[in-house]
Amino acid sequence: MKNARSSKAKACAVAGFAWCAIGQAFAATPPDVKLTFIEINDLHANLIGHKDLVRKPDGTTAVAMRGGMARIKTIIDGARSTNPNTVVMNVGDTFHGGVEAFYSLGNAVAGPLNALGIDVGVAGNWDYYFTPGITRARYGRIVGLEDDVVEATLPGFDNPVPIKRPNFPNLGANVKDMTDPFMPKDFFAPTHMITRQGVKIGFIGFTSDIVEQMHPLLAEGMDFAYGLEEHKNLIIQHARALRRQGADIVVLMSELGIHKDIALSKRLAAMQSAGELEAGLLDAVFSAHTHELTEKPVAVSEDGSPLYAPVVEAGNDGQLGRLDVTMRYKGETTTRLGLRRAVTEQHWTPAATQWQILEVGESVPEDPTVKQLVDAERAPFLVPNPKLHALPFVMQSLNQPIDTVVTHIEPGSIVHQDALLSGVIHRNHSNESTFNNVFTQMLLDLSHDPELAIPDAKVSISPAFRMGATIPEARYLMENGVVATGALTLEDVYRFFPMYYGVVTAQTTGADLKRRVEDSLKHTYSSDAFNHGTGWATAWGGVKQTLDLGRGDPREDGQLSRLLSLRYDSGEEVRDDEVVTVIGCRRLPIDYVGTVCGQPGFANEQTVKRAGGVLPISMIDLFVDTLKRGYKLKTSKTSVEDLSRFAMFPSTPFIQPLEGTGGYVQPAPTEDPCGYLKWKCQPDQPL
């Protein structure tokens, strides 16, 4: 056998192959190898610890201090000290989300991030926010680049702007940069391989698939995979390629969100059951984007069928996910003949796994090096007058320290229909958060303000962001025993409004308003995850929705299904034929005419100006100025009533139901109407 094997090796070399696989077995069995995967997901530029609304094991809630990059570093180093075979992944939104990122184009995040020791990552949808040019400068694979800073050209600026880059590879098998005529598929590498103690780990990366839904211009020149089938085929293609390259374990890092990842794993399992797909291509899926926290891996669908690979998500920056995998020697090796020497690789297979959530809590000590980096990045924001201007449009400025207290939330002023969510301003609900209730009421009140001289609105609109600050009202007892003061700071405001936009009024019909509410519900609760949109359900102030979430999707666009009735707060029904004035947000200066909070098709829009001025007022300035004039944030209303009483957070661990709310399922589109020519998404809609 030895001679036969030697002869085969010589034949391969003579044939001129770069490598040649030869199966063989070792007499001695190597011991098991333990791998540790650490998942950071949805950092959202949180440099320091912050308050967070958390669900306790008994289903109750608490406000706890969580997060902080210096504490994340301590946990990572602790894992590496006990297991050198640790791999750290950063999945999802990273460079956008806080005031430091807002005024630095994300650069303030880079130094602390690059000190964490991350091995591989995936960009999130918000990482595309700063313009396509900055996205390409930050993430594009630039041959020969040795520095961690490149320069990007911004519209209207003569001099290029420095952009700091991550010091670890970021993957994106589901996007092509069509502005590169030579290598359009190579904007992000689709896969990556890491070896730990002889075990080869293959990574597939999916970046966001909803960038063009945020705004077509953010995805200009980029062609994203679309729908379940395209993403499923990419998993199969790249998993097979990694296995051919010798990967012993293959994992997917996905910014699609846990709902789509479950749908993909379920589809792969169905293919395997039908004999259309071999077993064992994919071993685990690390999700991001949806901010869900899986105490246990999701391994079985709600219908009882097993998934092809388990799916996990670690909430947000307040937690890390840890997956320990025991790799066992299969009794096989492969000899690969390179140009210089033969390399013998042992083959391994996963034998056992253990998933756990690691809280980034106050008891975790801060790493001094990362803390120093964080403090240096935050210092310019804490001086008496920072004198900072936000690029790329220079229409928002910071002239106060970010620890300035803007208002206090009074005791008993924040009431939610679920008592476990009362007492705290937050966004942690998929269709009725306390922040959305207080903010949409503020917008309605401002529309009646004679100083602003704008049309009275009957309905207000707020975007469906998953991110934001957590503000307990005064006298609220937090997890650590501290009694909250109710303070809301300028830094908190930038958490609620992480992008620059102005305020706009516009008009639509009652029938169209109902259609928009129904459409938002489908994009949040459809049991076809690829119907889901950019966040949770849009907030509508001034009205009460009566729903039956169990009815499912409308059978045709324009019909109503989950929405049973829509009434003004006065109790009056919204008539189909009436003209309704709304107030909401507009992304200045890039939104198309007739767009309110990302939704096109409104009429008679008016941009809200500064009192007595001609320039538009930003939502941040309007919010802050209103609070400083003495306006009090409070709510006791029920804006959404679900007659099906579908279980919602915190009675269930998940904020957005993992497989929808059932009922009829409208199949999601399978073809991208835009391609990489994003202007096609908005025909006849001039800027």
C-alpha positions in Angstrom: 0.0 0.0 0.0 2.8 2.4 0.8 4.4 1.9 -2.6 1.1 2.2 -4.4 0.4 5.5 -2.5 3.9 6.7 -3.4 3.4 5.8 -7.1 0.2 7.7 -7.1 1.8 10.7 -5.6 4.6 10.7 -8.2 2.0 10.3 -11.0 0.1 13.4 -9.7 3.3 15.4 -9.6 4.3 14.4 -13.1 0.9 15.3 -14.4 1.6 18.9 -13.2 -1.4 19.2 -10.8 -1.0 21.9 -8.2 -2.4 19.5 -5.6 -3.6 15.9 -5.6 -5.9 14.3 -2.9 -4.8 10.9 -1.6 -7.0 9.2 1.1 -5.2 7.4 3.9 -5.6 6.6 7.6 -3.4 7.1 10.6 -2.8 4.3 13.1 -3.1 6.6 16.1 -6.3 8.5 16.7 -5.7 12.2 17.5 -7.6 13.7 20.4 -10.7 15.8 19.9 -10.2 19.5 19.0 -12.5 22.1 20.7 -13.4 25.1 18.6 -14.9 28.2 20.1 -16.9 30.6 17.9 -17.6 34.1 19.4 -20.3 36.1 17.7 -20.5 39.9 18.0 -23.6 41.0 16.1 -25.3 44.4 15.6 -22.7 46.5 17.4 -24.3 49.7 16.0 -21.3 51.8 16.9 -21.9 51.4 20.7 -18.6 52.3 22.1 -19.6 52.3 25.8 -22.0 50.5 28.0 -25.6 51.7 28.0 -29.1 50.9 29.4 -30.9 48.1 27.7 -34.4 46.6 28.2 -33.8 42.9 28.8 -36.1 39.9 29.2 -35.4 37.8 32.3 -35.6 33.9 32.3 -39.0 34.1 34.1 -40.4 36.3 31.3 -40.3 39.6 33.3 -38.3 42.6 32.1 -35.6 44.8 33.6 -33.5 47.8 32.6 -29.8 46.7 32.8 -26.5 48.2 31.9 -25.0 46.2 29.0 -22.4 46.5 26.3 -19.2 48.4 25.9 -16.3 47.5 23.6 -13.7 47.4 26.4 -15.8 44.8 28.1 -16.3 42.9 24.9 -12.5 42.8 24.5 -12.2 41.3 28.0 -14.7 38.5 27.2 -12.9 37.7 23.9 -9.5 37.6 25.6 -10.9 35.3 28.3 -12.2 32.9 25.7 -8.9 32.9 23.9 -7.0 32.3 27.1 -8.9 29.1 27.9 -9.1 28.0 24.3 -6.5 29.2 21.7 -8.8 27.7 19.0 -11.2 30.6 19.3 -12.6 32.4 16.3 -14.2 35.8 16.6 -16.9 37.0 14.2 -18.4 40.4 13.8 -21.7 40.1 12.0 -24.0 42.9 11.0 -24.3 46.7 11.6 -21.0 48.1 12.9 -19.9 51.5 11.8 -23.3 53.3 12.2 -25.7 54.0 15.0 -24.3 56.5 17.5 -23.4 60.1 17.7 -19.6 59.4 17.4 -20.2 57.5 14.1 -22.7 60.1 12.9 -20.1 62.9 12.9 -17.1 60.8 11.9 -18.5 58.8 9.0 -18.0 55.7 11.2 -14.3 56.4 11.7 -14.6 56.7 15.5 -15.6 53.0 15.6 -12.6 51.7 13.7 -9.8 52.0 16.3 -11.6 50.2 19.2 -13.1 47.7 16.7 -9.7 46.8 15.3 -8.3 46.2 18.7 -10.8 43.5 19.5 -9.0 40.8 17.6 -11.8 39.9 15.2 -11.0 37.2 12.6 -13.8 37.6 10.0 -17.0 39.6 9.6 -20.0 40.7 7.5 -21.2 44.2 6.9 -24.8 45.2 7.9 -27.4 47.2 6.0 -26.5 50.4 8.0 -22.9 50.1 7.1 -23.9 51.2 3.6 -25.5 54.4 5.0 -22.6 56.8 4.4 -22.9 56.7 0.5 -21.7 54.0 -1.9 -18.3 55.7 -2.3 -17.6 55.4 1.5 -18.9 51.8 1.5 -16.4 51.0 -1.3 -13.6 52.8 0.5 -14.2 51.1 3.8 -14.9 47.5 2.6 -13.7 47.2 -1.0 -10.8 44.7 -1.6 -8.0 47.0 -2.7 -5.0 45.2 -4.1 -1.7 46.2 -2.5 -3.4 48.2 0.3 -1.3 48.1 3.4 -2.7 51.0 5.4 -5.9 51.0 7.4 -7.1 54.3 5.9 -8.2 55.2 2.4 -9.7 58.3 0.9 -13.2 58.7 -0.5 -14.6 61.5 -2.6 -17.9 62.9 -1.4 -20.4 64.9 -3.5 -19.7 68.6 -3.3 -16.3 68.3 -1.6 -13.0 69.2 -3.4 -10.8 67.2 -1.0 -11.1 63.4 -0.4 -12.1 62.3 3.1 -10.1 59.7 5.0 -12.1 56.5 5.7 -10.8 54.0 8.3 -11.2 50.3 7.4 -11.7 47.2 9.4 -8.5 45.1 9.8 -10.2 41.8 9.2 -11.8 40.3 6.1 -15.5 41.0 5.5 -17.5 38.6 3.3 -20.5 39.0 1.0 -21.3 36.2 -1.3 -24.6 37.8 -2.2 -23.4 41.1 -3.7 -21.5 42.2 -6.8 -20.0 45.7 -7.4 -21.0 46.3 -11.0 -18.8 49.4 -11.2 -15.8 47.0 -11.3 -15.8 45.8 -14.9 -13.0 43.2 -14.3 -14.0 41.6 -11.0 -17.6 42.5 -10.1 -18.0 39.5 -7.8 -15.0 40.4 -5.7 -16.2 43.5 -3.9 -16.5 41.2 -0.8 -14.9 37.8 -0.8 -17.7 35.2 -0.8 -15.9 32.8 1.6 -12.9 32.6 3.9 -11.0 29.7 5.5 -9.3 29.6 8.9 -7.3 26.7 10.3 -7.2 26.0 14.1 -5.1 23.1 15.3 -5.4 21.3 12.0 -9.1 21.8 11.7 -10.2 23.8 8.6 -13.1 26.2 9.2 -15.0 27.5 6.2 -17.0 30.7 6.3 -19.7 31.9 3.9 -20.8 35.5 4.4 -24.1 37.1 3.4 -24.4 40.9 3.7 -27.7 42.7 3.8 -30.2 42.2 1.0 -32.3 45.3 1.8 -29.9 48.1 1.2 -31.8 49.4 -1.9 -35.1 49.3 0.2 -33.4 51.8 2.6 -32.7 54.0 -0.4 -31.8 53.1 -4.0 -28.9 55.5 -4.1 -27.2 53.7 -1.2 -26.9 50.6 -3.4 -26.0 52.4 -6.6 -23.9 50.1 -8.8 -24.3 47.1 -6.6 -26.3 44.0 -7.5 -27.6 42.0 -4.6 -28.9 38.5 -4.6 -32.7 38.5 -4.4 -35.0 36.1 -2.7 -34.9 32.7 -1.1 -33.9 30.7 -4.2 -30.9 32.8 -5.1 -29.5 32.8 -1.5 -30.2 29.1 -1.2 -28.2 28.4 -4.3 -25.3 30.5 -3.1 -25.1 28.5 0.1 -25.0 25.3 -1.8 -22.4 26.6 -4.3 -20.0 28.0 -1.8 -20.4 25.2 0.8 -19.6 22.6 -1.8 -16.6 24.7 -2.9 -15.3 24.9 0.7 -15.7 21.2 1.2 -13.7 20.5 -1.9 -11.0 22.8 -0.4 -10.9 20.6 2.7 -13.2 22.4 5.1 -14.1 20.2 8.1 -16.8 22.6 9.3 -18.7 25.2 7.3 -20.7 28.1 8.9 -22.8 30.9 7.4 -22.5 34.4 8.8 -25.7 36.2 7.7 -27.0 39.7 7.9 -30.3 38.6 6.3 -31.8 38.3 9.7 -32.9 35.2 11.7 -36.3 34.9 10.0 -34.8 34.6 6.5 -32.0 32.3 7.8 -34.5 30.0 9.3 -36.4 29.9 6.0 -33.2 29.1 4.1 -32.3 26.3 6.5 -35.8 24.9 6.3 -35.6 24.9 2.4 -32.3 23.1 2.5 -33.7 20.5 4.8 -36.7 20.0 2.5 -34.2 19.5 -0.4 -32.3 16.9 1.6 -35.4 15.1 2.6 -36.4 14.9 -1.1 -33.0 13.5 -2.1 -32.1 16.7 -3.9 -29.2 17.7 -1.6 -26.5 15.9 0.3 -26.3 16.1 4.0 -23.6 17.9 6.0 -22.7 20.9 3.7 -23.5 23.5 6.3 -23.1 23.1 10.1 -24.4 26.4 11.7 -25.8 29.8 10.8 -24.8 32.9 12.8 -27.6 35.5 12.2 -27.6 39.3 12.6 -29.7 42.2 11.7 -32.9 41.3 13.6 -31.6 41.7 17.1 -33.2 38.5 18.3 -31.6 36.6 21.2 -31.7 32.8 20.9 -31.1 31.2 24.4 -31.0 27.9 22.5 -30.2 27.2 18.9 -33.2 27.1 16.6 -32.9 23.6 15.2 -36.6 22.7 14.5 -39.2 24.6 12.5 -42.5 25.6 14.1 -44.1 22.7 12.1 -41.8 20.2 13.8 -39.5 19.6 10.9 -35.8 19.7 11.5 -33.7 22.5 10.0 -30.7 21.7 7.8 -28.4 23.6 10.1 -29.2 25.3 13.5 -29.6 29.0 13.5 -28.4 31.3 16.3 -28.4 35.1 17.0 -26.9 36.9 20.0 -29.3 39.9 20.4 -27.1 43.0 20.0 -24.0 44.6 21.4 -25.2 43.8 25.0 -24.5 40.1 24.6 -22.1 37.9 22.8 -22.9 34.4 21.4 -20.5 31.5 22.1 -20.7 28.2 20.2 -18.3 25.5 21.4 -17.8 22.7 18.9 -16.0 19.5 19.6 -14.3 18.2 16.4 -13.6 14.5 16.2 -11.0 12.9 13.9 -12.8 10.9 11.1 -10.0 8.4 10.6 -9.1 9.9 7.2 -6.5 12.2 5.8 -5.8 13.9 2.5 -2.4 14.6 1.1 -2.3 17.7 -1.1 0.8 17.9 -3.3 1.8 21.5 -3.6 4.5 23.0 -5.8 7.1 22.6 -3.1 6.0 19.8 -0.8 3.2 17.5 0.1 0.9 18.4 3.0 -1.2 15.8 4.8 -4.4 17.0 6.3 -6.5 15.2 8.8 -10.3 15.1 8.4 -12.6 16.1 11.2 -16.3 16.2 11.9 -18.4 18.0 14.5 -19.2 15.6 17.3 -20.9 17.9 19.9 -21.9 21.6 20.3 -22.8 23.9 23.1 -24.4 27.4 22.6 -24.5 30.0 25.3 -25.3 33.7 25.6 -22.5 35.8 27.3 -23.9 39.0 28.9 -21.7 42.0 28.5 -22.6 43.3 31.9 -21.2 45.7 34.5 -19.4 42.9 36.3 -17.1 42.4 33.3 -14.0 44.5 33.8 -13.0 46.9 31.0 -9.9 46.1 29.0 -7.6 49.2 29.7 -6.2 49.4 26.1 -9.6 49.4 24.4 -11.0 51.7 27.0 -8.3 54.2 26.3 -9.1 54.0 22.6 -12.8 54.5 23.3 -12.1 57.5 25.6 -10.0 59.1 22.9 -12.7 58.8 20.3 -15.4 60.2 22.6 -13.3 63.1 24.0 -14.2 65.6 21.2 -17.9 65.0 21.9 -17.7 65.8 25.6 -16.1 69.3 25.4 -18.4 72.4 26.1 -18.8 73.2 22.4 -17.7 70.3 20.0 -18.3 72.4 16.9 -18.8 69.3 14.8 -20.6 69.0 11.4 -22.0 65.8 10.0 -20.8 64.8 6.5 -21.6 64.2 3.8 -24.3 66.9 3.6 -23.1 69.3 6.5 -26.7 70.0 7.5 -26.5 68.8 11.1 -24.1 70.3 13.7 -23.2 69.5 17.3 -22.6 72.5 19.5 -23.2 70.9 23.0 -21.6 68.1 24.8 -23.4 64.8 24.3 -23.9 64.3 28.0 -26.2 67.3 28.1 -29.5 66.4 29.7 -32.3 67.4 27.4 -35.3 66.4 29.5 -36.4 64.2 32.3 -39.1 61.5 32.0 -41.5 61.9 34.9 -42.6 59.1 37.1 -45.7 57.2 35.9 -45.7 59.0 32.5 -44.9 56.0 30.3 -47.7 53.4 30.2 -47.9 50.5 27.8 -50.8 48.1 27.3 -48.3 45.4 28.5 -47.4 46.4 32.1 -44.0 44.7 31.7 -43.1 47.4 29.0 -44.3 50.3 31.0 -42.0 52.8 32.8 -39.4 52.8 30.0 -39.1 54.6 26.7 -37.8 52.0 24.2 -38.2 50.5 20.8 -38.4 46.8 21.9 -41.8 45.9 20.4 -42.5 45.0 16.8 -45.7 47.0 16.4 -46.2 49.3 19.4 -43.2 50.6 21.3 -43.4 53.3 23.9 -40.9 55.4 22.0 -43.1 55.3 18.9 -46.1 56.3 20.9 -44.5 59.3 22.6 -42.7 60.4 19.4 -45.7 60.2 17.1 -47.8 62.2 19.6 -45.1 64.8 19.7 -45.2 65.2 15.9 -49.0 65.6 16.0 -48.7 68.2 18.7 -46.0 70.1 16.7 -48.2 70.1 13.6 -50.6 72.3 15.6 -47.9 74.7 16.7 -48.6 78.1 15.2 -44.9 79.0 15.2 -44.1 76.3 12.7 -46.9 77.4 10.4 -47.5 74.0 8.9 -50.7 72.2 8.0 -52.5 70.4 10.9 -51.8 66.7 10.7 -54.3 64.0 11.7 -51.7 61.1 11.4 -48.0 61.0 12.2 -45.5 58.4 10.9 -42.3 57.1 12.5 -39.8 54.7 10.9 -39.5 51.1 12.0 -36.0 51.2 13.4 -34.8 48.2 15.6 -32.2 50.3 17.3 -32.5 53.1 19.9 -31.9 54.1 23.4 -33.5 52.8 26.5 -34.7 55.5 29.0 -36.3 54.5 32.2 -38.6 57.1 33.8 -37.7 58.7 37.1 -37.9 56.4 40.2 -37.6 53.2 38.0 -35.6 50.6 39.8 -33.0 49.2 37.5 -31.4 45.7 37.6 -28.3 46.9 39.4 -30.4 48.5 42.2 -29.9 52.0 40.9 -33.0 54.3 40.9 -33.3 56.0 37.6 -33.4 59.8 37.4 -35.4 59.8 34.1 -32.6 61.8 32.3 -32.6 61.8 28.5 -29.4 63.1 27.1 -28.3 64.4 23.7 -26.4 61.2 23.1 -29.7 59.3 23.6 -31.4 61.5 21.0 -28.8 60.4 18.4 -29.6 56.8 19.3 -33.2 57.3 18.4 -32.4 59.3 15.3 -29.3 57.7 13.9 -29.5 59.3 10.5 -30.0 62.8 9.2 -33.6 63.6 8.1 -35.9 66.5 8.1 -39.7 66.8 8.9 -42.3 66.9 6.2 -46.1 67.1 5.9 -48.0 65.5 3.0 -51.4 64.2 2.0 -52.9 60.9 1.0 -56.4 59.3 1.0 -57.8 57.2 3.8 -57.9 54.2 1.6 -54.2 54.6 0.7 -53.3 55.1 4.4 -55.0 51.8 5.3 -53.1 50.1 2.4 -49.8 51.4 3.8 -50.6 50.1 7.3 -51.5 46.7 5.8 -48.3 46.7 3.8 -46.2 47.4 6.8 -47.8 44.5 8.7 -47.1 42.1 5.8 -43.4 43.3 5.8 -43.2 42.5 9.5 -45.4 39.4 10.1 -45.6 37.5 6.8 -44.8 33.8 7.2 -42.7 34.2 4.0 -39.6 35.8 5.6 -38.5 37.2 2.2 -41.6 39.5 2.3 -40.0 41.2 5.3 -38.9 44.8 5.0 -36.3 47.0 6.6 -37.4 46.8 10.3 -40.4 46.3 12.5 -43.8 47.7 11.8 -44.1 51.4 10.9 -45.6 53.5 13.7 -48.8 55.5 13.0 -49.8 58.2 15.5 -53.2 59.7 15.8 -55.0 56.4 14.9 -55.8 53.1 16.5 -55.3 49.9 14.5 -57.6 46.9 15.2 -55.8 43.8 13.9 -56.2 40.1 13.5 -52.6 39.1 12.9 -53.6 35.4 12.4 -55.4 36.2 9.1 -52.1 36.3 7.2 -51.1 38.3 4.1 -53.6 39.9 1.7 -54.2 37.7 -1.3 -53.4 40.7 -3.6 -51.5 43.9 -3.1 -53.9 46.7 -2.2 -56.3 44.5 -0.3 -56.6 44.4 3.5 -56.2 41.3 5.7 -54.6 41.8 9.1 -56.0 45.4 9.4 -59.7 45.1 10.4 -60.3 48.8 11.2 -58.4 52.1 11.4 -59.9 54.8 13.7 -58.7 58.2 14.7 -57.9 58.6 18.4 -61.3 60.4 18.6 -63.0 57.1 17.7 -64.0 58.2 14.3 -63.4 55.7 11.4 -60.9 56.8 8.8 -63.0 57.1 5.6 -61.6 55.7 2.4 -62.5 58.8 0.4 -61.1 61.5 2.8 -57.9 63.4 2.3 -55.6 62.8 5.3 -52.7 65.1 6.2 -49.7 63.3 7.7 -46.5 64.4 9.3 -43.3 62.4 9.3 -39.7 62.3 8.2 -37.8 62.9 4.9 -34.2 62.0 4.3 -32.7 65.3 3.1 -31.5 65.9 0.5 -31.7 62.5 -1.1 -35.4 61.4 -0.9 -37.6 61.5 -3.9 -40.5 63.9 -4.2 -43.6 62.5 -2.4 -41.6 60.3 0.0 -42.5 60.3 3.7 -40.4 58.0 6.0 -39.2 56.0 3.1 -42.6 55.5 1.6 -43.2 57.1 -1.9 -46.5 58.2 -3.4 -47.7 61.0 -1.1 -48.9 64.3 -2.5 -48.6 68.0 -1.6 -45.6 67.6 0.6 -44.1 70.5 2.5 -40.8 70.5 4.3 -40.9 71.9 7.8 -38.7 75.0 8.2 -37.1 76.4 11.2 -39.4 78.9 12.9 -39.2 82.2 11.0 -36.5 80.8 8.7 -36.1 79.3 5.3 -33.9 76.3 6.0 -35.3 72.9 6.9 -35.2 71.8 10.5 -33.8 68.4 11.2 -35.7 65.9 13.2 -32.9 65.9 15.8 -33.0 69.6 16.3 -36.8 69.7 16.3 -36.9 66.9 19.0 -34.3 68.6 21.2 -35.7 72.1 20.8 -39.2 70.9 21.6 -38.1 69.2 24.8 -36.0 72.1 25.9 -39.1 74.3 25.6 -40.7 72.1 28.3 -42.6 69.5 26.2 -43.1 66.3 28.3 -42.8 62.9 26.8 -45.7 60.7 28.0 -48.1 58.1 26.8 -50.9 55.9 28.0 -52.6 55.1 24.8 -53.1 51.7 23.1 -52.4 52.3 19.4 -52.6 48.6 18.3 -55.2 46.0 19.4 -54.7 42.5 18.1 -57.9 40.4 18.4 -55.9 37.2 17.7 -53.8 37.9 20.8 -50.7 36.6 19.1 -47.9 36.2 21.7 -45.5 39.1 21.6 -42.4 40.1 23.5 -41.9 39.8 26.5 -44.3 36.9 26.9 -42.2 35.3 24.1 -38.4 35.7 23.8 -38.7 37.0 20.3 -39.6 40.6 19.4 -40.7 39.6 15.8 -42.3 36.1 15.5 -39.7 33.9 14.0 -42.0 32.3 11.3 -44.6 35.0 11.0 -48.2 35.0 12.4 -49.6 32.3 10.1 -52.7 32.6 7.8 -52.5 33.1 4.1 -48.9 33.6 2.8 -48.4 35.8 -0.2 -45.3 34.5 -2.0 -42.4 36.9 -1.9 -41.1 38.3 -5.2 -38.3 36.3 -6.8 -36.8 38.9 -9.1 -35.2 42.2 -8.3 -37.0 45.0 -10.2 -34.0 47.2 -9.9 -30.8 45.2 -10.6 -27.8 47.5 -10.3 -29.4 50.4 -12.0 -31.1 51.7 -8.9 -32.8 54.7 -10.5 -35.2 52.1 -12.1 -36.7 51.6 -8.6 -38.2 55.1 -8.7 -39.3 55.9 -12.3 -40.4 59.5 -12.9 -39.4 60.5 -9.3 -36.9 63.4 -9.6 -34.9 64.4 -6.6 
